Amino acid sequence: MTSPSAVDGDPATVVACCQLALQVGDLEGNRARADAAIEQAAATGATIVVLPELATSGYAFMDADQARALAEPVPGPSTDHWHELAERLDVTVIGGICEDGGDGALFNTAAVVNRDGVRAIYRKVHLWDREKLVFTPGDQPPPVLDVDGHLVAVMICYDLEFPEWVRLPALAGAQLLCAPANWPDLPRPTGERPAEVVRVQASAAINRMFIAACDRVGPERGVDWVGGSVIVDADGWPLAGGSASTTTQVLTAPCRLNEARDKTISDHNDVITDRRPSLYTSVITQEDAP
């Protein structure tokens, strides 16, 4: 695994996931809950703070009309507010927004906001279930941007279940992948951990990349949530969270992100250079097969 020299001089970056109880339509209440969690995260030393998917609007829309009534542009009220917090607290906020993209298009969006304002947005590409009745899918890969000297990528929830998609930011050098999420609490065998958390651990390990996935709690129109927010290191082990929960909480973990630059897993193996892309073409072209 990582040699000690690989992380010399790399102070830990404290990453936070703010697991919130949200309610669809409660714009002011959702903002207040996020504000309190961001303040708490910053007070513990966090400099990268991740909020859930659709943290401003809530998730369980009755229909596209309700989503449209709760949507906002980017930049807009929420990102302007996060900018104020980022300036005051010296943090980077990554959170989910129901975005009014203009011309009637709605997007399930994650915005990256720091002291300089909106640094990037990502529009969810892989839409889950009834999201397809509300949102237009994004068509751009996950952004990878410099955040205080480290490369940070962003995607949203169901995107994590597509290994090809997670591999893209890893190949672009991302050290930390932040994923706002709303994981519906689906049935699982007694005693088993949430499959969503297992997939995050696997994705982190096979790419040697830290991942912070921020889930939510609080019943919403008959939907319960896993509450499985987790921060995972480059070996795939949870640094914080990872168990199903029904409570709001702010999870924090010190992450030595330069460990993710080292892709070796033995004296003779590297998870990136060991790839053989010429043999994977059938994966890429399968949709064109008869």
WOWO-V613904 format. One line per field, one symbol per residue. phi: phi as a letter, one per 20 degrees, with the letter a starting at -180 (. if undefined). psi: psi as a letter, one per 20 degrees, with the letter a starting at -180 (. if undefined). A space follows every 50 residues. Layout:
phi = ???
psi = ???
This chain:
phi = .ffgffdgmdffeedcddededcfneffffffffgfffgffffeofdccd dfflfedndeffafffgffdfbfcfagfffffffffffelcddcbeceee enlnedcecdddccfeofeaccdgedeelfgfeddeffccfgfccfclnc ecdcbclggfedgffffgfffengecddcgbcegeegbggnefgffffff ffffffdlbfcdddeccngblnddcfmdgbdcefenefebmodfbddfad ecbfceffgffeeecafcccfefffcgfedffffdgfeff
psi = bpqhhhjpjnqpppqqpnoqoqppimggggggggghhgggghhjjpiopp rrplhhirgmqhahggghhiqqroqagghgghggggghilrpporqqopo jqkipqqoqpqopaiibohqqpppgoppcihiigqpqrkqrpqoqpoljq pprpapdhhijohhghhghghjjphpppnpqnoqnqqqqpiqqphhgghg gggggiimpqpoooaraoqoliprqhlkpqpqaiijpphqbiqqqjqqqo pqpponhihihojqirijqpigiiqmhhijhhghjhiiq.
